[in-house]
C-alpha cells in the first residue's frame, strides 16, 4: 500500500486522523491510520475496502503512485496559515490537478498549453502593461472586456481551482509536471466565497506571476497586480471610455465601469491613476469616501459568480462516450450521479468487454442472420411482374 496516497486523499478531503477513524465507524484507531500513512503497517482487506468507501475511491487507488509533480510558483497570504492547513491545501490542490491532467490526457489536450511561462521580461511597470497586451493578443481576445475570466483561462488549457480555506489565503499559481519532468499544464488557485470582481483580479494577478519574469529591483506583487488590471482593462479601451485626463468622476460612472470591466471601484480608481487619467490626490480622496461608505470589503453591484465547470463537463462527456466508468466519475467529482443509459449503449459496452474471439463469433453470427434475411427478401420480391 502507498501510504502517501492515503495521507494525500485524507488531507484533500479535509479530514484529521481522528475524523477519518470516526467515519470508519471506530473499526481502527487514528494511530493505526497514521501507521498506514507512514508505511509502518498495512490495513486488512476489510479495512482497505472501508477506507475506499469513506474516501470515495476504489481500494486499488491506494496502491498507485502519483502521476504528477506540482511546483508552486507564488503564494499570496494576507496572514500566516497554520502548517496543517498549508499541508491540507497542498494535498487538495495536487489531488485536484492530478484528476485534471488525467481528464486532459483522455481528451488529448495535454501539451496544448498556449501560455509563455515566465518569458515576458519585466523591468518596469510599463513592461507589465506590455506583457498583458501581448498575452491578450496571442489569445486573440481583442480589446473588449472579458466576460468570464475562468472560462477564458480554461479555454487556453489553464486549470482554475477554487479551494475552501480561511481569509489568510488569497491565491497561488503552479506548474504541473509528470514524473519524467514534462510540463503537463499550469494552474491558478483562488479561494472560494470571494467577491467575483476580486476573484477576477486574483486570477489575472496569478496569471501575471506565471507569464512574467520580474526583475529583482521591482516589487513582483505590484507588477503582478499591474498585469492583472491591464489584462482586464486594456489601456486603449479605458482611454476611449474615460478619456486621457479627468478632474471629476461621478459614482454612477464608476459603477458603470465596474459592470463593464469586472473590476472593483477601488481597482478601477487605481487603474485610472496608473494611466495618469486622475491624480494621486483625487484617487486618495475617492478611497477616503469608499472607507466612509463601508465599501472597503463589500462594494455594491457585484458581478455574477464565476465558477469552473470544466471538470464536470468533460468527465460527463467522457463517461457518455464510454471512455471512463461510473467509479471514475464518482472519484473525481465526488458525488453520486444517476445515469440512465439507453439499452443500445449498455449492450455496446457489454459487447466491447467480451474477449476478442467471442466478439468475432458474435459478429459472424449477426452477419449470417443478416445474409439469410437478405436472401429471403430477394425471394419475396423476385416473382412478381415489373410495373412501370
C-alpha positions as CSV (number, residue, x, y, z in Angstrom):
1,X,0.0,0.0,0.0
2,X,1.1,3.5,-0.8
3,X,0.7,5.4,2.5
4,X,1.3,8.8,0.7
5,X,-1.8,8.2,-1.3
6,X,-3.9,7.7,1.8
7,X,-2.5,10.8,3.5
8,X,-2.9,13.0,0.4
9,X,-6.6,11.9,0.0
10,X,-7.4,12.3,3.7
11,X,-6.0,15.8,3.7
12,X,-7.7,16.6,0.4
13,X,-11.0,15.6,2.0
14,X,-10.2,17.9,5.0
15,X,-10.2,15.0,7.5
16,X,-8.0,14.7,10.5
17,X,-6.8,11.3,11.6
18,X,-9.5,11.3,14.3
19,X,-12.2,12.4,11.8
20,X,-11.3,9.5,9.5
21,X,-11.3,7.0,12.3
22,X,-14.8,8.2,13.3
23,X,-16.1,7.9,9.8
24,X,-14.7,4.4,9.6
25,X,-17.0,3.5,12.5
26,X,-14.3,3.0,15.0
27,X,-13.0,-0.2,13.4
28,X,-9.5,1.1,13.7
29,X,-7.8,3.9,15.7
30,X,-6.2,7.1,14.4
31,X,-2.9,5.7,15.5
32,X,-3.4,2.7,13.1
33,X,-4.2,5.2,10.2
34,X,-1.0,7.1,11.0
35,X,0.9,3.8,10.7
36,X,-0.6,3.1,7.3
37,X,0.3,6.6,6.1
38,X,3.9,6.2,7.2
39,X,4.3,2.7,5.8
40,X,4.7,1.1,9.2
41,X,1.6,-1.2,8.8
42,X,-0.8,-2.3,6.2
43,X,-4.6,-2.4,6.5
44,X,-6.5,-5.7,6.2
45,X,-8.6,-6.2,3.0
46,X,-11.8,-5.3,5.0
47,X,-10.3,-2.0,6.4
48,X,-8.9,-1.2,2.9
49,X,-12.3,-1.6,1.3
50,X,-13.8,0.6,4.1
51,X,-11.2,3.3,3.6
52,X,-12.1,3.3,-0.1
53,X,-15.8,3.7,0.6
54,X,-15.3,6.5,3.1
55,X,-12.8,8.4,0.9
56,X,-14.7,7.8,-2.4
57,X,-12.2,5.7,-4.3
58,X,-11.6,2.1,-5.3
59,X,-9.2,0.3,-2.9
60,X,-6.8,-0.2,-5.8
61,X,-6.2,3.6,-5.8
62,X,-4.1,3.3,-2.6
63,X,-1.6,1.1,-4.5
64,X,-1.0,3.7,-7.3
65,X,1.9,6.2,-7.5
66,X,1.3,9.9,-8.0
67,X,1.4,10.7,-11.7
68,X,2.3,14.3,-11.4
69,X,4.6,16.7,-9.5
70,X,3.3,20.2,-8.7
71,X,5.7,23.2,-8.4
72,X,4.1,26.2,-6.7
73,X,5.4,29.5,-8.1
74,X,3.9,32.2,-5.9
75,X,1.6,32.1,-2.9
76,X,-0.2,35.2,-1.6
77,X,-1.3,35.2,2.1
78,X,-2.7,38.1,4.0
79,X,-1.8,36.3,7.2
80,X,0.1,33.2,8.4
81,X,-1.6,29.9,7.7
82,X,-1.1,27.1,10.2
83,X,1.2,24.3,8.9
84,X,-1.6,21.8,9.0
85,X,-3.7,24.0,6.7
86,X,-0.8,24.5,4.3
87,X,-0.3,20.7,4.1
88,X,-4.0,20.2,3.5
89,X,-4.2,22.8,0.8
90,X,-1.2,21.4,-1.0
91,X,-2.8,17.9,-0.9
92,X,-6.1,19.1,-2.1
93,X,-4.6,21.1,-5.0
94,X,-2.3,18.2,-6.0
95,X,-5.2,15.7,-5.9
96,X,-7.4,18.1,-7.9
97,X,-4.7,18.7,-10.5
98,X,-3.9,15.0,-10.9
99,X,-7.6,14.5,-11.8
100,X,-7.5,17.3,-14.3
101,X,-4.4,16.1,-16.0
102,X,-6.0,12.6,-16.3
103,X,-9.0,14.1,-18.0
104,X,-6.9,16.4,-20.2
105,X,-4.9,13.4,-21.4
106,X,-8.0,11.5,-22.3
107,X,-9.2,14.5,-24.2
108,X,-5.9,14.8,-26.0
109,X,-5.4,18.4,-24.5
110,X,-2.1,17.9,-22.7
111,X,0.7,19.6,-24.5
112,X,-1.5,22.3,-26.0
113,X,-0.6,25.0,-23.5
114,X,-0.8,28.4,-25.0
115,X,1.0,30.3,-22.3
116,X,4.5,31.7,-22.4
117,X,5.6,30.7,-18.9
118,X,7.7,33.3,-17.2
119,X,9.1,34.5,-20.5
120,X,8.0,38.2,-20.5
121,X,10.9,40.2,-19.0
122,X,9.6,42.9,-16.7
123,X,11.9,45.7,-15.6
124,X,9.3,48.4,-15.1
125,X,5.5,48.7,-14.7
126,X,5.3,49.6,-18.4
127,X,6.7,46.2,-19.2
128,X,4.0,44.6,-17.1
129,X,1.4,46.5,-19.1
130,X,3.0,45.3,-22.4
131,X,3.0,41.7,-21.1
132,X,-0.7,41.9,-20.6
133,X,-1.3,43.4,-24.0
134,X,0.9,40.7,-25.7
135,X,-0.9,37.8,-24.0
136,X,-4.3,39.2,-24.9
137,X,-3.1,39.5,-28.5
138,X,-1.7,35.9,-28.6
139,X,-5.0,34.6,-27.2
140,X,-6.9,36.7,-29.8
141,X,-9.0,38.5,-27.1
142,X,-9.0,41.9,-28.8
143,X,-9.6,44.9,-26.5
144,X,-13.1,44.2,-25.3
145,X,-13.7,43.4,-21.6
146,X,-13.5,39.7,-20.6
147,X,-17.0,38.4,-19.8
148,X,-15.8,35.3,-17.9
149,X,-12.1,35.1,-16.8
150,X,-12.4,31.5,-15.6
151,X,-13.7,30.3,-19.0
152,X,-11.1,32.3,-20.8
153,X,-8.3,30.7,-18.8
154,X,-9.7,27.2,-19.1
155,X,-10.2,27.6,-22.9
156,X,-6.4,28.2,-23.0
157,X,-5.6,25.0,-21.1
158,X,-5.0,26.6,-17.7
159,X,-6.6,24.8,-14.7
160,X,-8.6,27.0,-12.4
161,X,-9.0,25.5,-8.9
162,X,-11.1,27.0,-6.1
163,X,-10.4,25.9,-2.6
164,X,-12.2,26.4,0.7
165,X,-9.9,27.9,3.3
166,X,-9.7,30.9,5.6
167,X,-9.2,34.5,4.7
168,X,-5.5,34.4,5.1
169,X,-5.1,32.7,1.7
170,X,-5.5,34.7,-1.5
171,X,-4.1,32.6,-4.2
172,X,-1.3,30.6,-5.7
173,X,0.0,29.7,-9.2
174,X,1.6,26.4,-10.1
175,X,3.2,24.4,-12.8
176,X,2.4,20.7,-13.2
177,X,4.9,18.1,-14.4
178,X,4.7,14.4,-15.0
179,X,7.3,12.1,-13.4
180,X,9.6,12.5,-16.4
181,X,9.7,16.2,-15.8
182,X,7.5,17.1,-18.8
183,X,5.3,20.1,-18.3
184,X,1.6,18.9,-18.5
185,X,-0.3,22.1,-17.5
186,X,-0.4,25.1,-15.3
187,X,-2.8,26.1,-12.6
188,X,-4.2,29.2,-10.9
189,X,-5.7,28.6,-7.4
190,X,-8.0,31.0,-5.6
191,X,-10.2,30.9,-2.5
192,X,-13.9,30.2,-2.7
193,X,-16.5,32.7,-1.4
194,X,-14.7,35.8,-2.6
195,X,-16.5,38.7,-4.4
196,X,-16.4,38.0,-8.1
197,X,-14.6,41.2,-9.1
198,X,-11.9,40.4,-6.5
199,X,-11.7,36.8,-7.7
200,X,-11.2,38.0,-11.3
201,X,-8.3,40.2,-10.3
202,X,-6.9,37.4,-8.1
203,X,-6.9,35.1,-11.1
204,X,-5.3,37.6,-13.5
205,X,-2.8,38.6,-10.8
206,X,-1.7,34.9,-10.5
207,X,-1.6,34.7,-14.3
208,X,0.9,37.6,-14.2
209,X,3.1,35.5,-11.9
210,X,3.0,32.7,-14.5
211,X,3.9,34.7,-17.6
212,X,6.3,37.4,-16.3
213,X,9.9,37.2,-15.2
214,X,10.2,40.2,-12.9
215,X,13.4,42.0,-12.3
216,X,14.8,41.8,-8.8
217,X,14.7,45.6,-8.5
218,X,10.9,45.6,-8.9
219,X,8.2,44.5,-6.5
220,X,6.8,41.3,-8.0
221,X,3.4,41.6,-6.3
222,X,3.0,45.2,-7.6
223,X,3.9,44.1,-11.1
224,X,1.5,41.1,-11.0
225,X,-1.4,43.4,-9.9
226,X,-0.5,45.9,-12.7
227,X,-0.5,43.0,-15.2
228,X,-3.9,41.8,-13.8
229,X,-5.6,45.1,-14.1
230,X,-4.1,45.7,-17.6
231,X,-5.3,42.3,-18.7
232,X,-8.9,43.0,-17.5
233,X,-9.0,46.7,-18.6
234,X,-6.6,47.4,-21.6
235,X,-5.3,51.0,-21.6
236,X,-6.5,51.8,-25.1
237,X,-10.1,50.8,-24.3
238,X,-10.0,52.7,-20.9
239,X,-8.8,55.8,-22.7
240,X,-11.7,55.5,-25.2
241,X,-14.3,55.0,-22.4
242,X,-13.0,57.5,-19.9
243,X,-10.7,59.9,-21.7
244,X,-7.0,60.9,-21.2
245,X,-7.5,63.4,-18.3
246,X,-10.3,63.7,-15.8
247,X,-10.7,66.1,-12.9
248,X,-14.1,64.7,-11.8
249,X,-15.7,61.2,-11.9
250,X,-19.1,60.5,-10.6
251,X,-20.1,57.4,-8.6
252,X,-22.6,56.4,-11.3
253,X,-19.8,56.4,-13.9
254,X,-17.6,54.2,-11.7
255,X,-20.4,51.7,-11.2
256,X,-20.9,51.5,-15.0
257,X,-17.2,50.9,-15.5
258,X,-17.3,48.2,-12.8
259,X,-20.1,46.5,-14.7
260,X,-18.2,46.8,-18.0
261,X,-14.8,45.6,-16.9
262,X,-15.5,43.4,-13.9
263,X,-13.1,45.4,-11.6
264,X,-13.9,46.7,-8.2
265,X,-14.3,50.5,-7.8
266,X,-11.0,50.6,-5.8
267,X,-9.1,48.7,-8.5
268,X,-10.6,51.0,-11.2
269,X,-9.5,54.1,-9.4
270,X,-6.0,52.7,-9.0
271,X,-6.1,51.8,-12.8
272,X,-7.1,55.3,-13.7
273,X,-4.3,56.7,-11.5
274,X,-1.7,54.3,-13.0
275,X,-2.7,55.5,-16.5
276,X,-2.5,59.2,-15.3
277,X,-6.1,59.8,-16.0
278,X,-6.7,61.1,-12.5
279,X,-4.2,62.5,-9.9
280,X,-2.9,60.6,-6.9
281,X,-4.7,63.2,-4.6
282,X,-8.0,62.6,-6.3
283,X,-7.5,58.9,-6.0
284,X,-6.9,59.2,-2.3
285,X,-10.0,61.4,-1.9
286,X,-12.1,58.7,-3.5
287,X,-10.5,56.0,-1.3
288,X,-11.4,58.0,1.7
289,X,-15.0,58.2,0.5
290,X,-15.1,54.4,0.0
291,X,-13.9,53.9,3.5
292,X,-16.6,56.2,4.9
293,X,-19.3,54.3,2.9
294,X,-18.0,51.0,4.3
295,X,-17.2,49.6,0.8
296,X,-13.6,48.6,1.6
297,X,-14.6,44.9,1.6
298,X,-18.1,44.8,0.2
299,X,-19.0,47.1,-2.7
300,X,-22.4,47.4,-4.3
301,X,-23.4,45.8,-7.6
302,X,-21.2,42.7,-7.7
303,X,-20.9,40.5,-10.8
304,X,-22.5,37.1,-11.1
305,X,-20.2,34.4,-9.5
306,X,-17.8,32.8,-12.0
307,X,-17.5,29.1,-11.5
308,X,-15.4,26.4,-13.2
309,X,-17.5,23.7,-14.9
310,X,-14.6,22.4,-17.0
311,X,-14.1,19.2,-15.0
312,X,-17.7,18.2,-14.6
313,X,-18.5,19.0,-18.2
314,X,-15.7,16.9,-19.7
315,X,-15.9,14.0,-17.2
316,X,-19.6,13.5,-18.1
317,X,-18.7,13.7,-21.8
318,X,-16.0,11.0,-21.4
319,X,-18.5,8.8,-19.4
320,X,-21.1,9.2,-22.1
321,X,-18.6,8.2,-24.7
322,X,-17.6,5.1,-22.7
323,X,-14.0,6.2,-22.1
324,X,-14.3,6.2,-18.3
325,X,-16.6,4.3,-16.0
326,X,-19.0,5.4,-13.2
327,X,-16.5,4.7,-10.5
328,X,-14.1,7.3,-12.1
329,X,-16.9,9.8,-12.2
330,X,-17.7,9.4,-8.5
331,X,-14.0,9.5,-7.6
332,X,-13.2,12.7,-9.5
333,X,-16.3,14.9,-9.0
334,X,-17.2,13.3,-5.6
335,X,-20.9,12.9,-5.9
336,X,-23.4,10.2,-6.8
337,X,-24.8,10.7,-10.2
338,X,-27.7,8.6,-11.6
339,X,-27.0,7.6,-15.2
340,X,-29.9,6.5,-17.4
341,X,-28.1,4.9,-20.3
342,X,-30.0,3.8,-23.5
343,X,-30.2,0.0,-23.9
344,X,-28.1,0.3,-27.1
345,X,-25.3,1.9,-25.2
346,X,-25.3,-0.7,-22.4
347,X,-25.3,-3.5,-25.0
348,X,-22.4,-1.9,-26.9
349,X,-20.3,-1.5,-23.8
350,X,-21.0,-5.1,-22.7
351,X,-20.0,-6.3,-26.2
352,X,-16.7,-4.4,-26.0
353,X,-15.9,-6.1,-22.7
354,X,-16.0,-9.6,-24.3
355,X,-12.8,-11.3,-25.4
356,X,-11.7,-10.8,-29.0
357,X,-12.6,-14.3,-30.2
358,X,-16.1,-14.0,-28.6
359,X,-16.7,-10.7,-30.3
360,X,-15.7,-12.2,-33.6
361,X,-18.1,-15.1,-33.1
362,X,-21.0,-12.7,-32.2
363,X,-20.3,-10.6,-35.3
364,X,-20.1,-13.7,-37.5
365,X,-23.5,-14.9,-36.2
366,X,-25.0,-11.5,-36.8
367,X,-23.6,-11.4,-40.3
368,X,-25.1,-14.8,-41.1
369,X,-28.5,-13.7,-39.9
370,X,-28.4,-10.6,-42.0
371,X,-27.4,-12.6,-45.1
372,X,-30.2,-15.1,-44.6
373,X,-32.8,-12.2,-44.3
374,X,-31.4,-10.7,-47.4
375,X,-31.8,-13.9,-49.4
376,X,-35.4,-14.3,-48.0
377,X,-36.2,-10.7,-49.1
378,X,-34.9,-11.4,-52.6
379,X,-37.2,-14.4,-53.0
380,X,-40.2,-12.4,-51.7
381,X,-39.7,-9.7,-54.3
382,X,-38.4,-11.8,-57.2
383,X,-41.5,-13.5,-58.6
384,X,-43.8,-10.6,-59.4
385,X,-44.3,-8.7,-62.6
386,X,-42.5,-5.4,-63.0
387,X,-44.9,-2.5,-63.3
388,X,-43.6,0.6,-65.0
